[in-house]
Amino acid sequence: MLLKGVPAMSDPEFEYLSDVFSERALHYTIGWGLLGIDTCVRPAGRDASPMRIKDKPYTKGIGHHATGEMLIDLSGEYSTFEAEIGVQWQKGETGSVVFQVYVDEVEVFDSGVVREQDAPRPIRIDLTDADEMRLVSSDAGDGIACDCANWAEARLIKNPNAGDGRPREMFDAAPYARVVTTDPRRADGCKSKRTQEYRPEDVYLATDIVPDDQGHYTVPTVEGGQGSIGLLWVERRLLKELVIEFARGTPLPDPQTARVEYWSGESRWQGKWEPVDGEIGLHERAPRRSAGCSRPRRRRSRWLGCGPSTVRAGTRRGCGYSLRSPWSDKRAGLRSTTGPSARPKMGNRSCAGPGTCRRRLRWTCATRGRAA
């Protein structure tokens, strides 16, 4: 599935991964900094450096950092993945990365140790009829210092025989989040420096909203009647759509004044609220906003201008994305068992119905959990 040494730029029918990352990425983790879109990995609070591998600069690509991975939804639409891999040039002394590519969970490429002094290495991966591709950047066993992993000129070549692609099912991730409220007048988090004390009100920015007996959530308001309600996940989610549904008889907010924002920052208390691109519309009594954002890593999102309102349970906020997702992002809970092993029931986004689970987990007392 790998043709080594074949230069990229061989087919005009392609999409740069950086141009479609927000809609194709199902999940990603990164060992340091913020993901670079057409740049090197970006330090938080600072501008990104141009992408460069040894003495060759690039204007397109994904700037990653070990240790981490990116899971890309392919839906059978592509024939080939091409890129030039290498470590971001800094001083030529420290960085060392191992690049790996998995197609439908089968390893098809392992670079071995790539060092900062090495020239860019072109790769070409066969994606025919593939559902997912996972791009992995790991350290070389010497720590992650300066391990800036560049997937330069990363692009997906269209498969002309794939038609319009497979339909992508959407999954409601709202039930796996906390329903919270935040101060709608506050747009940022903690500003204390490392040597300064953190105030409690700067650390605990969100307050849980408790539903009533009918499963409805009442949106708290501040002076002036403005309210805020949102979702908070333990892990970062890549959201495609946000939907809020109001209880019968509750006045609907004005789409012109309501806002949707996401939290952008290093932690839950260090960062700021930023607007989500898109338009709010009323659809079947639900204000809906679809977003395609260049920063899809989100632990929380919030609606402003909702109060005073009552929000229904169920799909209280629909956050949809492709069902195909990484095993590492699942959360499983063990049920009681009297035997030496247990089969946990999946509690997240892999199973949509009977017979659709692609993986099972078997846990024994002597070994770690293993996907089957």
N, C-alpha and C positions, 0 to 999 in steps of 0.2 A: 504493500500500500504506500510505500515511500520510494520516491525516485530521488536519490541523493545527487547533489551537485547541479541540478537543473535550475538555471536562473529564473527568476520571476519575470513578470511583465510579458507573458507569452499569449495572453488571451484578452481581447478588448471587452468581453462581456463579464464584467466583474464588479464587485462592491468592496470598497475599503472597509475593513472591520471597524475602524474608528468612526466611520460615517453611520454605521448601522448598529453600533454597540448597544445603544440604549434600548433597542427593540429586540436584539438577538441575544443579549446576555441574560442568562437565567440566574446566574449567581457568580460572585467572585469574592475571593479573599486576597489580602495583600499584606505582606510582612511589615511594611513601613510606608508612611506617606499616603498620598492620594493618587489614584490612578491617573496617568497622563494620557490624554486624548490628543494624538499628534504631537506629543512632547515626551520628554523623559518623565519619570515618576515625579510628582510634585510635593515638596515639603508643605505641610499645613501652614497657612498664613503667608506663604511666599510664592512668587512667580516661578513657573516651571522653566527649566533650562531646555534649549532645543535638543532634539534627539540626535545622538551621535554615537556611532560605533567605530572605535579607533579613529581614523582620519576621515571617515565618510559621514556627512550630515544627512539628515532625513527630515522631510516635512510631513510624512504620513506614518502612522503606526500607533501601537499601544505601548506606553511606558509602564511597566509593571515592576514589582520588587519581590524578591524571595523573602520569606517562603510563602507561596500562595498559588492560586489557580483561578482560571476563568472558564466557565462552562457556557458554551455557545450553542444556541438552538439552530439546527440546520434544516429540519423538516424535509429532508430529502431533496432540497432545491439546488444543491451545489455539487459540482464534480471535483473541485480541487481547492485546496488551501495553499497559498504561497506566502512566504515571508522571508526576511533576512534577519537572523537572530544574532544577538551579541550583547555584551555588557556595555552600559553607558560609559563613555570615556570621561574620566575625572582627572586622575593623576597617573593612571596607568600602573598602579601598584597593588591595589587591594581587591577589587571586585572579582568574584568567581561564582558562576551560576551553572546549574544543570537544567537544560530545557527539555521538556517532555511533551509529547502530543498523544492524546488518547482519542480514538474514534469509537463511539458506542462502547466505551469502557475497555477497549482493547488498545494496549500500547503499540503505537506504530512508529514512534521516533523517540530516541534518547540521544542527546547530544554528547553525553559525557561532560566533563568539566570544561566550561568555556570561561576564559579569563579576560580581563579588561584589555590586555595587550593583543588579543586575537582579532583578526579581521572578521568582517561580517560573513556569516555562513548562510547561503540560500537553501531553503528547504521547500519541498513540494509534496503535499499529502493528498492521497486519493480520498475523496469524500462521497463517492458514488453511493446513492441510496442510504446515506448515513443520517441518523436522527440528531446526534449531538457530537460536539468536539470539545475536549477539555485541554486547555493549555496550562501547563504546570511549570512553575519556576521554583527551584529549590536551591538551597545553598550547597556548597561542595564539602560540607562537613567541617567548615572552618568559621561558622557563624555567618550572620547576614550583613556584616558591615560593608557598605557600598555595593551591595548586590542588586544593582539596578538592571533589571532584565528588559531589554528592548525587543519587541516583536515588530521590527521595522517593515514598512511597506506591506503589512499584513492585509491580505485580501482574499475574498471568497469568489471563486469563478463559478458562474451560473452553469447549471446543467441544462442544455437546450431540450433534453428529452424528459425533463421533470414536470412539465406542465405548470400549473399555477401553485404547486406546493400542496402539502397536506394541511387540512384544517387544524388550527391550533385551539385546543380547548382551554378555557379559562377557569381558574380555581379561586374560590373566595377564601382569602387568607385572613379576613377580619376576625373570625372566631379564635385565632391563635394570638391575638394581640390584647393588650390591656386597653380599655376605653378610659381615656383621661381627659382632663381639661388643663389648659395652661392660661396664663395671664395674656389676653389678647393685646394688651398695651405694651408688652415686652417682646422685643425682637431679637435679643441676644442672650447669651448665657453668662457664665462666670468670667470676670475679667481679671481675677487675681493672678499674680505671677507665681512661679513655683515656690518662692520663699515667703509668700504671703498667705495669710489664713483665708480659708474658704468659708464664706458665710453659708449657713444652712439653706437660706432662701435662694442661694445661687446654685446649690447642688441639687436640691429637690425641686425641679421646675415644673413637674407634672403631678397632678392629684387625681387619683382614681375616682371615677363616677360609678356609683352603685346603682344598679337597675332596681325598679320597683317590682311588685309581684307579677306584673304583666310583661316584664322584660323590657320596659321602656326606660330610656335614659333622659333625664331632665338636664338641659344644658345650663350650667351656671352662668350668670352674667355679672359684669362689673358696672361701675358707675357709668351711666350713659346707655345702658341696655345692651352692650356688645357682649357676645358670648363666644366661647371656643370649645370645640370638641374634637378629639383626635384619637389616633391609634398609636400604640407603642409596642414594638416587638423586641424580643431579646436579641435577635440577630438582625442584620441588615437585610431588607427586602428590596427586590427589584419590581417596582409597581408599574402596571400598565394602565390601570384605571381606578379612579376613586369615586365611590357612590355613597350618598347618604340618603336614607329614607325616613320621612317624617310620619309620626303617628297621625291617625285620622283626626281631623279637626284642628290640627296645629297650623298656624299661619306659616306660609313658606317665605323664606328670605328672598330679597331682591337679588337676582343673579348679577346685577350691575355693581352691587356693593359688597357682596360676599366674596371671600378670598379663600384660596387653598394654598397652603405653604408646606414645605418640608424642612426638616432639620438638617443642616449641613455643618459638620464639625468633627473633631477628633473623638469626642465622647458625648454623653448625654447632657453634660453641663458646660462643655466648652464648644461653642459654635454659635450659630444664629439661624433664625428662620428666613427662608428664601422662598420667593413665589414660584409656583409650579406653572410652567408654560401651558397655555390652553385656554379654552373658554368654558364657562359654566352655563349649563342649560337645564331646563326643567323637562324631564321625561317621565311620564306616568307618575307624577307627583314625587319624583326624585331628582334633585339637582345633581347633574352628572358632569364630571370633568375628566376628559381623557388627556393624558400627558405623555409626551415623549421627551424625556429630559436627558441632558448630557451628563448628569450626575445621578445615576439611578440608585446608588447605595443609600438606603434610607432605613433608619430605625423607627422614625415616627413621622406622621403627617397630621395636619390639623385643618379643620374648617373654621373660618372666622366669619362673624356676622350671622350666626345661626340663632342666637338667643333673643328673647326667651322662647325655647322650642322644646318639644319632646321627640326624641328619636326612638324608632322602633328597634327591637332586637332582631335576631336572625341575621339577614344581610345588612347589619347596621352600618357597615362601610365595606363596600365590595372592592377588594383589591385583587385584580386578576392578573395572571400570567400563565405561561405555558405549563401544562401538567408535567412535562419532562423536566426533571430537576435533579440536582446532585444528591447522592445518598448522604453526604456529609451534612446536609442541611435538614435532614429529617429529625424529628423528635419522637422517640418511642417510649411507651410506658409499660412496665412489666405488671401483669396481673398475677394474683397469688397462684402458687403452684406447689404441689407436694412432691414432685419428682425432681430429678437432678438437672432438668433443663426446662426452659420456658420458651414459648413463641410469642413475643410481644405483638400486639395489634398496632399497626401503623397509625399514628395520630396526626399526620400531616399530609402533604400534598401529592402523594404518589398514587393513592387508591381512589378512583372515582366511582367504582361500583364493583359488583361481583365479577371475579375473574379478570380484573384489570390490573392487579398488583403485579409489577414486574419483578419485585424483590421481596424476600422474606428474611427475617432475622431469627437466628437460633442462638440462644444464650445458654451456656453451661457453666457450672460452678468452677471448672478448671481452666476455661479458656475465655478469651474475649469474644464479644459479639461478632458475628460474621454474616455478611450478606450472602443470600443464597437465591 
